[in-house]
Amino acid sequence: MGNKGDVSVENSDQLASTVDDKPAASLEQETENEKAASFTQQLHTAHQLLNQNAFDEAASLLKTLLTQQPWSVDALVLAGLVARWQQQPRIAREHFKRAIYVMPECWPAHFYLAELYRQGELTDEPLQRQRRYAGVVRLLSADPTSNGGLGTIAPPLPPGDARFLAERHLKAVNTTLATSSDSQGV
């Protein structure tokens, strides 16, 4: 049978294993927090580079970030804006579409996707423009101060301005569609 000394050894072994487990869990959590903080800092850096018109540097950084987190709405929207400024509308469209897939309430992605069509950067598709602008109006009517699902960066355009512009462009595209359907019926 065990004596008093044996019990102490067993208890100290259990205590040691408990103490050893806690730092590992804490260390793992700290590592995850550091990764998240680093990703967030890099997103802010990419946003700054975009604002400074350093598009190549921003694109390179965003490519790395999207490799790490391919479904980051913030990174997708920024990458779409950078691609747009680099006159790569097809790449911009793909980034905005992925952002909408991940976060359907991402009104900045809807807005800038519509802008690609309206500005002639992509072959104009009035129904796509209408759908995207209507989405912006619907989303911002429901929540006028929405950040559009962006978790780190601020929306590239203030929500009130985006809604005003979307309503204006929606009215214009509705007129275009009505005119074209009238002329087709004649």
Secondary structure, DSSP 8 states (H G I E B T S, - for coil): ---HHHHHHHHHHHHHHHHHHHHHHHHHHHHHHHHHHHHHHHHHHHHHHHHTT-HHHHHHHHHHHHHH-TT-HHHHHHHHHHHHHTT-HHHHHHHHHHHHHH-TT-HHHHHHHHHHHHTTSS---HHHHHHHHHHHHHHHHH-TT--TT-SSS--SS-HHHHHHHHHHHHHHHHHHHHHHHHHHH-
